[in-house]
Amino acid sequence: MLDIDQIRADTPGCKDVIHLNNAGSSLPPRPVVDAVVDYLRQEELAGGYETAAARVDELDDFYRATAEYLGCDTNEVAYCGSASEAWWKAFSSVRLVAGDRILVGHSEFQANAFGWLQAMDRGVIVDVVPNDERGDFDLAEFDRMFDTDVKLVSLTLISMSNGAVHPAAQLGDRLRDTDAIYLLDFCQGAGQMALNVDELGCDFGVYTGRKFMRGPRGTGALYARSSVLGSLQPSPFLDGRSATWSSQFSYEMADSALRFEFGEVSFASKVGLAVATRYALSWGMDNIENRVVSLAERFRAQLADVSGITVLDEGTRRCGIVTFSADSRQPLELQQSLRSNGVNLSAPGRVNAQLDMGDRGLDGVLRAGVHYFNTDEEIDRAVSLITGLI
């Protein structure tokens, strides 16, 4: 059960703003901030290497906490500086040659798109699986498009531009007995819902710490299924953490997900992400999702009743992301007006999601990402402000 009073007491920012930008960067709870600052204070007094040696258990708890959250082994978890870093490391390890095919979903984020756009320059064929009439990843169309030339399937679990939660597990079921690598971006899901990689069926999964997980900025996690490591090509991103210079003219990569790590990272932030993950788990992911969905539905329903507002969400399954537009105001303009009145949300543009926004003829949207520390009163206040500003 969620103790909202305690959660908000752990979140000092709640006193000053109505923070609805959790799909962008959430408010970290006090235990996360304290853990990061405490670690840095010890580095200040003892030195970086010495602090790391003294706090191995806290650093290693990142792997234990992440594995508990994702339902995997600790040796299948890597720490990264962002979801983009994690995605690129996974993508770059997949063997692709001219003539191979990649199937991508319609909700791809720009950082991921750059990967397959560059692959196209090398002769790799990229096809986009459309969404169906409800805005869901079209599994029937995927079945029609898939063949043995497909070496990689890349899906974003939740659209950052319309909030649809795509049927990732059903896609995973289709790919279990194939040789295609399944790369799943669950950036917008991590921290607002339970994620189990065995149920999802993905070979890779990536997310950032700063969004719904409420971790520090500059943190991320990569899941790599141990059974696929042997089929991957050597990573171009290696250092003394991910590989061993075993002789003068040879090297050996780590035989676990550590092959995707860099040795030089923010150790304090790594501890912070571990604490953030533990904090979320302590409240129960089902409890968190139920509250997030309820608050988002309240927000969505009230916005739909405001003249001049169009709710733009798609998909059969909804989450904490609510997207909308105002007839009389540009998204960025209204976002800035709301911020000056103490309400934080975001205004992503078409460049962030060309496939989705381009096909829907949108230059941008207003996006709220509600979280479990938000309240009914905050939702009502935000809608009232939006109504008065349009």
Residue, then its C-alpha position, 0 to 999 in steps of 0.5 A: m500500500l502506498d503511503i502518499d504522505q510519506i512519499r511526498a515527505d520524501t519528495p521535497g520538490c512537491k512543496d514548490v511545484i506540481h511536477l508532471n514531467n516524470a516522463g522527462s525527468s522525475l523528482p528524486p526522493r530524498p533517500v536517493v539524493d542523500a545516497v549520492v551526496d553521501y558517496l561524494r562526501q566520502e570521495e571528497l575525504a578519502g579519494g575515488y578508488e578508496t571510496a569504491a573499494a570501501r563501498v563495494d556492496e552498495l555499488d553491487d546493489f545496483y545489479r541486485a536491485t535491477a535484477e530483482y526488478l527485471g526478473c533476471d540474473t545479476n550477470e545479465v545487468a550492465y550499468c550505463g550512463s544513459a538509455s541511449e548509451a545502453w541502446w547503442k551498445a546493444f545495437s552495435s553488438v548485433r551482427l548486421v550485413a548488407g541485405d539483412r533486415i531490421l523491423v522497427g516499431h512506429s514509436e521509435f525515439q530519435a536516439n534509437a532511430f539514428g542507429w538503424l538510419q546509419a545501418m541503412d547506409r551500410g545496405v541493411i534494410v529497415d522496415v517500419v511495422p505500423n500501428d493498428e487502428r487503435g494505435d497499438f503495434d500491429l502484430a498481424e502486420f508484423d507476422r506478415m512482414f517477418d521472415t528469416d532475413v530479419k536479424l533484429v526487431s527493435l520496439t519501444l515499449i511505450s510511445m513517448s509521444n502518445g503514451a501507448v503501451h505496446p504488446a511487447a510480450q506478445l511480440g516476444d512470444r513470436l520471436r522466442d523460436t527465431d534467430a532474430i534479436y529482440l531489442l526493447d526500449f522500456c525507458q518510459g515503463a521503468g519505474q511506473m510498472a512491473l517489468n519482467v524480461d522473461e515475460l517480455g521475451c526480449d534479448f536486450g532491454v534498456y532504460t534510463g534512471r531519471k524518468f519514472m524510476r526517479g534516479p539521478r540524471g546520467t544513469g541507465a541500465l542494460y539487460a542482456r540475455s546471457s544466452v545471446l552473448g555468444s552470437l554477438q559481434p565484439s563490441p566497439f566500446l571496450d575498456g578495462r571494465s568490459a574486456t581484458w587485454s590478455s596478451q600483447f595482441s589479444y583480448e577477451m571480452a567479459d562473459s557477462a553483461l559487464r562487456f557493455e559497461f565502461g569502467e569510468v562512470s559516476f559511482a555516486s550516481k550508480v549508488g543513487l540508481a540502486v537506491a531509487t530502484r529499491y525505493a520503487l520496489s519497496w512500495g510495490m510496482d503494482n501499487i505504483e502502476n495502479r495509482v499512476v493509471s488512475l491519476a492519468e485517467r483523471f487528468r485525461a478525462q478532465l482535459a477531454d472536457v475542456s473546449g479547445i483541448t484535444v487529447l492525443d493519446e493512443g493505444t489500448r493500454r494506457c499509462g502515466i503519459v498524457t498527451f494533448s494539444a491546445d487550439s490557441r497555443q503552441p505546445l512550447e508556449l503553453q509549457q512555458s506559461l505553465r512552468s511560470n505558474g508552477v506546473n511542470l510538463s514537457a513539449p516534445g517536438r516532431v524531431n523526437a518521434q518522426l514516425d509517429m508525429g510525422d504520420r499524424g501531422l503533428d509538429g509537437v505535443l504537450r506531454a504530462g507524465v503523472h507519477y504516484f506522488n502526484t495527487d488528485e488536487e494537483i491534477d485538478r489544479a493543473v487542468s484549471l490552469i490550462t483552462g485559464l491559459i488557453 
